[in-house]
Structures are given as structure tokens and as C-alpha cells.
Amino acid sequence: MRRVYFFLVLAVFINLGRASVSFSADDLSGKWSMNANGYKFALTIQQSGSTFFKGTMEPIDHEGSVSRIEGQILPGDEVRGLTPRVLFRRMETNQEFQGFVFVGGEDRKHMAGTFGYLEDPKDHEAGWFAERE
């Protein structure tokens, strides 16, 4: 009986290891304080559904106009240790942002990543981070 129980438990663990459990960044809608390469922005996100969002980036500490953003959220995979990713484009400047949504513990209020210009993203790559207000 012990042998049967052992193999049953082993089979369950093997199958759990193969299972892929997706997890999302929840709803990113709201206001965020953003720093992109040292420049501060008010980032506003309106998420529609589980993967797409639109919004604005408004300069706070420098000259510039409000820019529209459009993006998507790629869900993570808890079993494989992949966190949700966020990808968005700043429409008026042709900048593309990519990053991660922090999901560890109770933290669902931070994002960070890199951005660059679509024409030559590696030559103009810089970092960004955002915190939900």
C-alpha cells in the first residue's frame, strides 16, 4: 500500500511540474508616477479587458505635450517564474517601452523596464520605472 501511495504522490508532483499556471498583473488602470531616464511623467492607464490598455504620459518636470500611449500586458507563468510583462508605445515620439509588473508578495504597484526609439532602439535605450499612486 505504501508503494502505491508513493507512486501516486510522485505522479501528482510530476504533473504539477508540467502544469503552466498563468497569472496576470491584475488591472493596471489608474494614475502612476513615472521616471523615464530621469524625466518625470504622470502616467495614466485605462485597461480594457485583460491584455490591452491606452492612456497618456504627461511631462511633470520638463517642457512637452501630453503623449498618447497604447500597449498590452503579457501574462506571466507562476510555475516557470515568469512575471507579467508590459509593452507600450508612446505614439507622438515613436518610443517603445517594455518592462515587468512587480507581482511578488503583495506588490502590484510597481513597473520597471527599458525604452528606446523604434528606428534604432539599442542606440537610444534607457531605463524607466513607475509606481501606482
C-alpha positions as CSV (number, residue, x, y, z in Angstrom):
1,M,0.0,0.0,0.0
2,R,2.8,2.4,0.8
3,R,4.4,1.8,-2.6
4,V,1.1,2.6,-4.4
5,Y,0.7,5.8,-2.3
6,F,4.3,6.8,-3.1
7,F,3.8,6.4,-6.8
8,L,0.5,8.2,-6.7
9,V,2.1,11.2,-4.9
10,L,5.1,11.1,-7.3
11,A,2.7,11.2,-10.3
12,V,0.9,14.2,-8.9
13,F,4.1,16.2,-8.4
14,I,5.4,15.3,-11.9
15,N,2.1,16.5,-13.4
16,L,2.1,19.7,-11.3
17,G,5.6,20.4,-12.5
18,R,4.4,20.3,-16.1
19,A,1.3,22.4,-15.5
20,S,1.5,26.0,-16.5
21,V,-0.3,28.4,-14.2
22,S,-0.7,31.8,-15.8
23,F,-1.1,34.8,-13.6
24,S,-1.8,38.4,-14.6
25,A,-0.9,41.9,-13.5
26,D,-4.5,42.4,-12.4
27,D,-5.8,45.8,-13.5
28,L,-3.2,48.4,-14.2
29,S,-5.8,51.2,-14.6
30,G,-5.1,54.3,-12.7
31,K,-2.5,57.0,-12.2
32,W,1.2,56.2,-12.0
33,S,4.3,58.3,-11.2
34,M,6.8,57.6,-13.8
35,N,10.5,58.3,-14.2
36,A,11.9,57.7,-17.7
37,N,15.7,58.3,-17.9
38,G,15.5,61.0,-15.2
39,Y,12.4,62.8,-16.6
40,K,9.2,62.7,-14.6
41,F,5.8,61.9,-16.0
42,A,2.2,61.4,-14.9
43,L,1.2,58.1,-16.5
44,T,-2.5,57.4,-16.8
45,I,-3.6,53.9,-17.9
46,Q,-7.1,52.7,-18.8
47,Q,-7.0,49.0,-19.2
48,S,-9.7,47.3,-21.4
49,G,-10.0,43.6,-20.9
50,S,-7.1,41.5,-19.6
51,T,-4.4,42.4,-22.1
52,F,-4.8,45.8,-23.8
53,F,-4.6,49.4,-22.5
54,K,-4.5,53.0,-23.6
55,G,-3.6,56.1,-21.7
56,T,-1.4,59.2,-21.5
57,M,2.1,60.4,-20.5
58,E,2.2,63.9,-19.2
59,P,5.5,65.7,-18.6
60,I,5.9,66.9,-15.0
61,D,9.4,68.5,-14.7
62,H,10.1,69.5,-18.3
63,E,8.6,71.1,-21.4
64,G,6.5,68.9,-23.6
65,S,3.0,68.0,-24.5
66,V,0.8,65.1,-23.3
67,S,1.5,61.9,-25.3
68,R,-0.9,59.1,-26.0
69,I,0.2,55.6,-25.2
70,E,-1.1,52.2,-26.4
71,G,0.0,48.9,-25.1
72,Q,-0.6,45.3,-23.9
73,I,0.1,43.1,-21.0
74,L,1.6,39.7,-21.5
75,P,0.6,37.3,-18.6
76,G,3.3,35.6,-16.5
77,D,3.7,32.0,-15.7
78,E,3.9,31.3,-11.9
79,V,5.3,27.8,-12.3
80,R,8.1,28.8,-14.6
81,G,8.7,32.0,-12.6
82,L,7.9,34.4,-15.4
83,T,6.4,37.8,-14.3
84,P,3.8,39.6,-16.3
85,R,5.3,41.9,-19.0
86,V,4.1,45.3,-20.2
87,L,4.7,46.6,-23.7
88,F,3.6,50.1,-24.8
89,R,4.3,52.7,-27.4
90,R,4.4,56.5,-26.9
91,M,2.6,57.4,-30.1
92,E,3.8,61.0,-30.7
93,T,7.5,60.3,-30.1
94,N,7.7,56.8,-31.6
95,Q,9.2,55.4,-28.4
96,E,8.7,51.8,-27.4
97,F,8.6,50.8,-23.7
98,Q,8.9,47.3,-22.3
99,G,9.1,46.1,-18.8
100,F,7.8,44.0,-16.0
101,V,5.0,44.3,-13.5
102,F,6.1,43.5,-10.0
103,V,3.9,40.7,-8.6
104,G,5.9,39.4,-5.6
105,G,4.2,39.3,-2.3
106,E,1.5,42.0,-2.2
107,D,3.3,44.3,-4.6
108,R,1.2,45.0,-7.6
109,K,2.0,48.7,-7.7
110,H,5.4,48.9,-9.4
111,M,6.7,48.5,-13.0
112,A,10.2,48.9,-14.5
113,G,11.9,48.3,-17.7
114,T,13.7,49.9,-20.7
115,F,12.6,52.0,-23.6
116,G,14.1,53.2,-26.9
117,Y,13.1,54.7,-30.3
118,L,11.6,52.3,-32.8
119,E,14.1,53.4,-35.6
120,D,17.1,52.4,-33.5
121,P,16.1,51.1,-30.1
122,K,19.6,49.9,-29.0
123,D,21.4,53.2,-29.7
124,H,18.9,55.2,-27.6
125,E,18.0,52.7,-24.9
126,A,17.3,54.0,-21.4
127,G,15.5,52.8,-18.2
128,W,12.1,53.7,-16.7
129,F,10.1,52.8,-13.6
130,A,6.7,53.6,-12.4
131,E,4.8,53.5,-9.1
132,R,1.0,53.4,-8.8
133,E,-0.3,56.5,-6.9
